[in-house]
């Protein structure tokens, strides 16, 4: 379980401020757009206009990202792709987000939601630079919720990150591990490694991983052994440090160093690995 008390508090905060905004901007990881969606908050959005930001698109499969953009547009959402870690947050809002907001008012107010590690914290911290003013001490503003004035007419409401109340399937867990949204240290390192390796092979075959490794491999055990030898990862008495190798592999996959992978697509997603499936 992921701190259910914190999740309930976050839900209440989102619900309390929903009437104060024109729309909701959802930050999603472009590699797992639906798995990284804040499903715990879906019912709280009260039919507000939705703008989807497919963040970390520079790490994703470009062809599949295009499929996701078509998917979300077909659902009636505005959608943009981005790499917010290298983007001017203020200009991104003015040029990309505001034109999509269907508000008749001069002042534009919208809420930003997203799971931890989809890039929301980085985006908000960039937004709170010298050109914007954070005003988190307004009366009635709970801890973890803050208004940020981007300009005289644009205000952004930051909200707490929404997590799953539980991980409902091994596939969901694997995808979250693959993009770095779960602390891999809390999992058996070789089990987590095998899960992510198998997911990549299932979707892309062995060739991209052979290019990354620098040689062919027959199975996960052989991959991690060859990986450790190439990196000179040795434990005591010259044994291979497979724990270090597994952790390095997971970090590099999440950082896009092993290749540009997308771990779900619209056509194959709606099955038993949907986060909404009990």
PEPEPE-V525685 format. One record per pair of residues at least 6 apart in sequence whose C-alpha atoms are under 8 Angstrom apart, sorted by sequence separation. I is the first residue (numbers start at 1). J is the second residue. D is the distance in Angstrom with one decimal. If there is no record, write none. Layout:
I_J_D ; I_J_D
//
This chain:
28_34_7.7 ; 72_78_7.3 ; 73_79_6.6 ; 114_120_6.4 ; 128_134_6.0 ; 149_155_4.6 ; 150_156_7.1 ; 167_173_6.4 ; 176_182_5.8 ; 177_183_7.5 ; 210_216_5.2 ; 217_223_5.5 ; 228_234_7.4 ; 234_240_4.6 ; 235_241_4.8 ; 252_258_6.0 ; 253_259_7.2 ; 29_36_6.0 ; 72_79_6.7 ; 101_108_7.8 ; 113_120_7.6 ; 148_155_5.6 ; 149_156_6.4 ; 177_184_6.5 ; 210_217_7.1 ; 233_240_6.0 ; 234_241_4.8 ; 28_36_5.7 ; 57_65_7.2 ; 112_120_7.9 ; 147_155_6.6 ; 148_156_5.1 ; 184_192_7.0 ; 201_209_7.9 ; 233_241_5.3 ; 28_37_6.0 ; 136_145_7.0 ; 137_146_7.8 ; 147_156_5.6 ; 148_157_6.3 ; 173_182_7.9 ; 233_242_7.6 ; 27_37_7.9 ; 69_79_6.2 ; 98_108_7.4 ; 136_146_4.4 ; 147_157_4.5 ; 148_158_7.5 ; 213_223_7.8 ; 26_37_7.7 ; 69_80_7.4 ; 135_146_6.4 ; 136_147_6.0 ; 146_157_5.7 ; 147_158_6.3 ; 229_240_7.2 ; 233_244_7.0 ; 134_146_7.1 ; 135_147_5.6 ; 136_148_7.8 ; 145_157_7.0 ; 146_158_5.3 ; 228_240_6.3 ; 233_245_6.8 ; 134_147_6.3 ; 135_148_6.0 ; 145_158_5.5 ; 146_159_7.1 ; 213_226_7.9 ; 228_241_6.7 ; 134_148_4.5 ; 135_149_7.7 ; 144_158_7.8 ; 145_159_4.9 ; 213_227_6.5 ; 228_242_6.5 ; 133_148_5.7 ; 134_149_6.5 ; 144_159_6.3 ; 145_160_6.5 ; 177_192_7.4 ; 225_240_7.0 ; 80_96_7.3 ; 132_148_6.9 ; 133_149_5.3 ; 144_160_5.5 ; 132_149_5.7 ; 133_150_7.0 ; 225_242_7.0 ; 228_245_5.5 ; 132_150_5.0 ; 174_192_7.5 ; 178_196_5.7 ; 224_242_6.5 ; 227_245_6.7 ; 131_150_7.4 ; 132_151_7.1 ; 177_196_7.1 ; 52_72_7.6 ; 128_148_7.1 ; 24_45_7.4 ; 33_54_7.1 ; 127_148_7.8 ; 174_195_5.9 ; 175_196_7.4 ; 224_245_6.4 ; 78_100_6.3 ; 174_196_5.9 ; 198_220_8.0 ; 224_246_6.8 ; 127_150_7.4 ; 197_220_7.1 ; 24_48_6.5 ; 26_50_7.2 ; 28_52_7.1 ; 30_54_4.6 ; 57_81_6.1 ; 58_82_7.6 ; 23_48_5.3 ; 24_49_6.2 ; 25_50_6.0 ; 26_51_6.2 ; 27_52_6.3 ; 28_53_6.0 ; 29_54_5.8 ; 30_55_5.4 ; 31_56_7.7 ; 52_77_6.6 ; 54_79_7.4 ; 56_81_8.0 ; 57_82_5.7 ; 58_83_6.1 ; 174_199_7.5 ; 18_44_7.8 ; 22_48_7.0 ; 23_49_4.7 ; 24_50_5.0 ; 25_51_4.7 ; 26_52_4.9 ; 27_53_4.9 ; 28_54_5.2 ; 29_55_5.2 ; 30_56_5.8 ; 31_57_7.3 ; 51_77_5.5 ; 52_78_6.0 ; 53_79_5.8 ; 54_80_6.2 ; 55_81_5.9 ; 56_82_6.2 ; 57_83_5.9 ; 194_220_6.2 ; 14_41_7.9 ; 18_45_6.9 ; 22_49_7.2 ; 23_50_6.0 ; 24_51_6.2 ; 25_52_5.9 ; 26_53_6.0 ; 27_54_6.4 ; 28_55_5.8 ; 29_56_6.0 ; 30_57_5.3 ; 50_77_5.2 ; 51_78_4.5 ; 52_79_4.6 ; 53_80_5.1 ; 54_81_4.5 ; 55_82_4.8 ; 56_83_4.7 ; 18_46_7.6 ; 23_51_7.5 ; 25_53_7.1 ; 27_55_6.4 ; 29_57_7.6 ; 31_59_7.4 ; 49_77_7.1 ; 50_78_6.5 ; 51_79_5.6 ; 52_80_6.4 ; 53_81_5.6 ; 54_82_6.0 ; 55_83_5.4 ; 56_84_7.1 ; 11_40_7.8 ; 15_44_5.7 ; 30_59_8.0 ; 31_60_5.2 ; 51_80_7.9 ; 53_82_6.8 ; 55_84_6.5 ; 11_41_6.3 ; 14_44_7.1 ; 15_45_7.6 ; 30_60_6.1 ; 31_61_7.4 ; 11_44_7.4 ; 31_65_7.7 ; 85_119_7.4 ; 89_123_6.2 ; 124_158_7.4 ; 30_65_6.5 ; 33_68_7.8 ; 84_119_7.0 ; 89_124_7.8 ; 85_122_6.5 ; 89_126_5.9 ; 90_127_5.8 ; 84_122_7.6 ; 85_123_7.0 ; 88_126_7.4 ; 89_127_5.3 ; 84_123_6.2 ; 90_131_7.9 ; 90_132_7.9 ; 112_156_7.0 ; 107_152_7.9 ; 108_153_6.0 ; 109_154_5.9 ; 110_155_6.7 ; 111_156_5.8 ; 112_157_6.1 ; 113_158_7.1 ; 116_161_5.3 ; 51_97_7.6 ; 107_153_4.4 ; 108_154_4.8 ; 109_155_4.8 ; 110_156_5.3 ; 111_157_4.6 ; 112_158_5.4 ; 113_159_6.0 ; 115_161_4.9 ; 116_162_7.0 ; 212_258_5.6 ; 106_153_6.5 ; 107_154_5.9 ; 108_155_6.3 ; 109_156_5.8 ; 110_157_6.1 ; 111_158_6.2 ; 112_159_6.4 ; 113_160_7.5 ; 114_161_5.6 ; 115_162_4.9 ; 116_163_7.2 ; 212_259_7.5 ; 107_155_7.8 ; 109_157_7.5 ; 111_159_7.3 ; 113_161_6.8 ; 114_162_6.2 ; 115_163_5.7 ; 51_100_7.4 ; 113_162_7.6 ; 209_258_7.0 ; 51_101_8.0 ; 208_258_7.8 ; 30_81_7.7 ; 208_259_7.0 ; 49_101_7.5 ; 190_242_7.5 ; 49_102_7.7 ; 190_243_6.8 ; 193_246_5.4 ; 189_243_5.7 ; 192_246_7.8 ; 193_247_7.6 ; 196_250_7.6 ; 190_246_6.0 ; 193_249_7.3 ; 189_246_5.8 ; 193_250_6.6 ; 189_247_6.5 ; 90_150_6.5 ; 203_263_7.3 ; 200_261_7.6 ; 56_118_7.9 ; 185_247_7.9 ; 55_118_7.0 ; 56_119_7.8 ; 117_180_7.4 ; 118_181_7.6 ; 184_247_7.4 ; 200_263_7.5 ; 55_119_7.0 ; 117_181_5.5 ; 199_263_7.4 ; 116_181_6.9 ; 184_250_7.8 ; 180_250_7.6 ; 180_251_7.1 ; 178_250_6.7 ; 177_250_7.6 ; 179_253_7.2 ; 180_254_5.2 ; 38_113_7.4 ; 178_253_6.5 ; 179_254_4.3 ; 38_114_5.8 ; 178_254_5.6 ; 179_255_7.6 ; 37_114_6.8 ; 38_115_5.9 ; 177_254_7.9 ; 23_101_7.0 ; 36_114_7.8 ; 37_115_6.9 ; 22_101_7.5 ; 36_115_6.4 ; 22_102_7.9 ; 22_103_6.5 ; 36_118_7.4 ; 25_110_6.9 ; 27_112_7.3 ; 22_108_6.7 ; 23_109_7.3 ; 24_110_5.6 ; 25_111_6.0 ; 26_112_6.0 ; 27_113_6.3 ; 28_114_6.6 ; 21_108_7.8 ; 22_109_5.5 ; 23_110_4.9 ; 24_111_4.8 ; 25_112_4.8 ; 26_113_5.1 ; 27_114_5.1 ; 28_115_7.7 ; 21_109_4.9 ; 22_110_5.4 ; 23_111_6.5 ; 24_112_6.0 ; 25_113_6.3 ; 26_114_5.8 ; 27_115_7.9 ; 175_263_6.6 ; 20_109_7.4 ; 21_110_4.8 ; 24_113_7.2 ; 29_118_5.2 ; 21_111_6.4 ; 28_118_5.8 ; 29_119_7.9 ; 27_118_6.5 ; 27_119_7.3 ; 18_111_7.8 ; 27_120_6.6 ; 172_273_6.2 ; 171_273_5.8 ; 172_274_7.6 ; 172_275_7.0 ; 169_273_6.5 ; 168_275_6.8 ; 168_277_7.6 ; 168_278_6.8 ; 41_162_7.2 ; 40_162_6.8 ; 40_163_7.1 ; 38_162_5.8 ; 40_164_6.4 ; 38_163_6.9 ; 39_164_7.5 ; 40_165_7.6 ; 38_164_7.7 ; 13_142_7.5 ; 13_145_7.5 ; 35_172_6.7 ; 35_175_7.6 ; 36_176_7.7 ; 35_176_7.7 ; 32_175_7.1 ; 14_159_6.8 ; 13_159_7.6 ; 31_179_7.5 ; 10_159_7.5 ; 10_160_5.8 ; 10_161_7.6 ; 10_162_6.9 ; 7_162_6.5 ; 7_163_6.8 ; 7_165_7.2 ; 2_163_7.0 ; 4_165_5.9 ; 2_164_6.8 ; 3_165_7.4 ; 2_165_5.4 ; 1_165_5.7 ; 2_166_6.3 ; 1_166_4.9 ; 1_167_7.6 ; 71_266_6.8 ; 59_255_7.4 ; 60_256_8.0 ; 59_256_5.2 ; 65_262_7.9 ; 68_265_6.9 ; 64_262_6.9 ; 67_265_7.3 ; 68_266_6.3 ; 61_260_5.3 ; 67_266_7.0 ; 59_259_7.7 ; 60_260_4.9 ; 61_261_5.1 ; 59_260_5.1 ; 60_261_5.1 ; 61_262_5.2 ; 64_265_6.2 ; 58_260_7.7 ; 59_261_6.9 ; 60_262_5.2 ; 31_261_6.8 ; 32_262_6.6 ; 31_262_4.2 ; 32_263_5.8 ; 33_264_7.8 ; 30_262_7.4 ; 31_263_5.7 ; 32_264_5.7 ; 31_264_6.9 ; 32_265_7.9 ; 39_275_7.4 ; 39_276_7.4 ; 35_274_7.1 ; 34_274_7.8 ; 35_275_6.2 ; 34_275_7.9
//
